[in-house]
Amino acid sequence: MISPEILAIALGYLMGSIPFGLLLTKFAGKGDIRKTGSGNIGATNVLRTGNKGLAAATLLLDIAKGIAAVLLARQIAPDFMAMAGFAAFLGHVYPVWLGFKGGKGVATFIGAILGLSWLAGLAGILTWALVAAAFRISSLASLVTAIAAPVYLLFLGPRISVMWAFVMTAVILIAHRENIQRLIRGGEPKIGRKSQK
């Protein structure tokens, strides 16, 4: 028999590894999103196809993965909710189906935060929206949100989840290292700009 804790983590990873951006763009006849723009499977790169509906659907589904992993764990292994959210995040960043080459995990990270504390999650979403509206740069908004969200959890969520949130933040910062370099140079693209790889 598989223990509830292992089951929660495994299901979290498998849910997180569903590449919604890739699947939606293929079904919509947009081809392989990994050959467009940044090559990422997330909503920001899907937006570069020019289809806002697909990008919105990708964003919502990637957020939902993180929420679902945490809520499922709450039912079968409550003490492992944060680890299940982390597993979903890792599934998105390192999906087994795509040779462990996935997205940068920000939407699924936010979903996991929402599952752990809806107030902290909403604060993270508001942070992303404000930074994105002010600067029109998705990566900057993502980086600021990734840094701020664990702090929100510290005050608004379960304390045990804060450690896992900081680990996810570290992974997001590493995944965005090229974006950080472009931000320093002033060469990071604006939100919605079409681009071909």
C-alpha positions in Angstrom: 0.0 0.0 0.0 1.2 3.5 -0.8 1.2 5.8 2.1 -1.1 8.9 1.9 1.9 11.2 2.2 3.7 9.7 -0.8 0.4 9.6 -2.8 -0.2 13.3 -2.1 3.3 14.2 -3.3 3.1 11.9 -6.4 -0.3 13.1 -7.5 0.8 16.7 -6.9 3.8 16.2 -9.2 1.7 14.4 -11.9 -0.9 17.2 -11.9 1.8 19.8 -12.0 3.5 18.1 -15.0 0.5 18.5 -17.3 1.7 20.9 -20.0 -1.4 22.9 -20.6 0.3 25.6 -22.6 1.7 23.1 -25.0 -1.6 21.1 -25.2 -3.8 24.1 -25.8 -1.7 25.6 -28.5 -1.4 22.3 -30.3 -5.1 21.7 -30.2 -5.7 25.3 -31.4 -3.5 24.7 -34.4 -0.7 27.0 -33.2 2.0 24.3 -33.4 4.6 23.6 -30.8 4.8 26.6 -28.3 8.3 25.5 -27.5 9.3 26.8 -31.0 7.9 30.2 -30.4 9.4 33.2 -28.5 11.2 32.1 -25.4 10.4 28.4 -25.9 8.5 28.3 -22.6 5.2 26.5 -22.1 3.7 29.1 -19.8 1.0 31.7 -20.4 3.4 34.6 -21.2 4.9 32.7 -24.2 1.4 31.5 -25.3 0.4 35.2 -25.4 3.2 35.7 -28.0 1.1 33.6 -30.4 -1.3 36.5 -30.4 -4.2 34.5 -28.9 -5.2 36.1 -25.6 -7.8 33.4 -24.9 -5.3 30.6 -25.0 -2.9 32.6 -22.8 -5.6 33.2 -20.3 -6.7 29.6 -20.3 -3.1 28.5 -19.8 -2.6 30.9 -16.9 -5.8 29.7 -15.2 -5.1 26.0 -15.7 -1.5 26.3 -14.5 -2.7 28.1 -11.4 -5.4 25.4 -10.9 -2.7 22.7 -10.9 -1.1 24.2 -7.8 -4.4 24.7 -6.0 -5.6 21.2 -6.8 -2.5 19.6 -5.5 -2.7 21.4 -2.2 -6.5 20.8 -1.8 -6.1 17.1 -2.6 -3.3 16.7 0.0 -5.6 18.5 2.5 -7.9 15.5 2.1 -5.5 12.7 2.3 -2.4 14.0 4.1 -3.0 17.4 5.6 0.5 17.8 7.0 1.9 17.4 3.5 -0.1 20.2 1.8 2.9 22.4 1.3 5.0 19.5 0.0 2.3 18.6 -2.5 2.2 22.2 -3.7 5.9 22.1 -4.1 5.6 18.8 -6.0 3.1 20.4 -8.4 5.5 23.3 -8.9 8.4 20.9 -9.7 6.1 19.0 -12.0 5.5 22.1 -14.0 9.2 23.1 -14.1 10.5 19.6 -14.7 7.7 17.6 -16.3 8.5 13.9 -17.0 6.5 14.0 -20.2 8.7 16.7 -21.8 12.1 15.4 -20.8 12.0 17.5 -17.6 12.0 20.7 -19.5 9.0 22.7 -18.6 8.0 26.2 -17.7 9.3 28.6 -15.0 6.6 27.7 -12.6 5.2 31.1 -11.5 1.5 30.4 -12.1 1.7 27.0 -10.4 3.6 28.6 -7.6 0.8 31.2 -7.1 -1.7 28.3 -7.3 0.1 26.5 -4.5 0.1 29.7 -2.4 -3.6 30.2 -3.0 -4.3 26.6 -1.8 -2.3 27.2 1.3 -3.7 30.6 2.1 -6.1 32.4 -0.2 -5.2 35.8 1.3 -1.5 35.3 0.6 -2.3 34.0 -2.9 -4.5 37.0 -3.6 -1.8 39.3 -2.3 0.6 37.6 -4.7 -1.8 38.0 -7.7 -2.2 41.7 -6.8 1.5 42.2 -6.6 2.0 40.6 -10.1 -0.8 42.7 -11.6 0.5 46.0 -10.2 4.1 45.4 -11.3 3.0 44.1 -14.7 0.7 47.1 -15.2 3.4 49.6 -14.1 6.3 48.1 -16.2 4.6 45.8 -18.8 7.3 43.2 -18.2 6.1 39.8 -17.2 9.4 38.5 -15.9 9.8 41.5 -13.6 6.3 41.0 -12.2 7.0 37.3 -11.7 10.3 37.9 -9.9 8.8 40.5 -7.5 5.9 38.2 -6.8 8.1 35.2 -6.2 10.1 37.2 -3.6 7.1 38.7 -2.0 4.8 35.6 -1.8 6.7 33.7 0.9 6.7 36.9 3.0 2.9 37.1 2.6 2.7 33.4 3.7 4.7 34.2 6.8 2.0 36.5 8.0 -1.1 35.0 6.4 -0.5 31.3 6.0 0.7 28.1 7.8 4.3 28.6 9.0 5.4 25.2 7.8 4.6 26.3 4.2 7.0 29.3 4.3 10.1 27.1 3.9 8.7 25.4 0.8 7.7 28.7 -0.6 11.2 30.1 -0.3 12.6 27.0 -2.0 10.2 27.6 -4.9 11.3 31.2 -5.0 14.9 30.1 -5.3 14.0 27.8 -8.2 12.1 30.6 -9.9 15.0 33.0 -9.6 17.4 30.4 -11.1 14.9 29.7 -13.9 14.8 33.5 -14.6 18.5 34.1 -14.6 18.6 35.0 -18.4 15.6 37.3 -17.8 17.4 39.0 -14.9 20.4 39.6 -17.2 18.2 41.1 -19.8 16.4 43.3 -17.2 19.8 44.6 -16.1 20.6 45.4 -19.8 17.2 46.9 -20.4 16.5 44.3 -23.1 13.6 42.3 -21.6 10.5 42.2 -24.0 7.2 43.7 -23.0 4.1 41.7 -22.3 2.2 40.6 -25.4 4.9 41.2 -27.9 4.9 38.6 -30.6 8.2 36.8 -31.1 9.5 33.9 -33.2 12.3 31.7 -31.9 
